Amino acid sequence: MLREGGTFCAKFFKMHDLSYLHVMLKQVFKDVYVVKPESSRSSSAEAFVVGLGFNSGGKLVMSDSMQVLKQIEEIKDDDEEDALTF
């Protein structure tokens, strides 16, 4: 989960339609870069995508799995509060 203005970096393997990934990330980041470090072998398909300046448009953006984890944490918090109430 990212906060407003946050930075995202992920290693990935270059694919044929890299433009789709770029377009999707541009929707929520001010700047998006695809970088291949000089130290990486030229024959390697690995690269990094970096998103700077996260902007969710005021909406919280979470994957389905992150939403499930958040719900679990909320349930745990509720259980702990109930345990402290006499």
Steps between C-alpha positions, in 0.01 A plus 500: 500500500640843408443839654442812294829611344656155554752317283465154346781285363472146366726265309336336202591321182443697183199391304380572151233750603683714750290801398196352680687491832621856445147627423355329807764642734470849347141508626616508862858636490622843398811353333569145381838367385615165366867454585761239418806549721838505329611218730232271353615271219375618161371150423281506811132593460485647850420865556348719769190715491500805727193709576550837671236720659214260571161665456193288561266788423383490860402135470670221689635256241544145626516163335249236604763324711587826679130557575477154658808569715350831611175327599696241701688778682171678578354178643812449716477860626131454586575174684778666702271790595227256607752309713591822684136593570364358828 
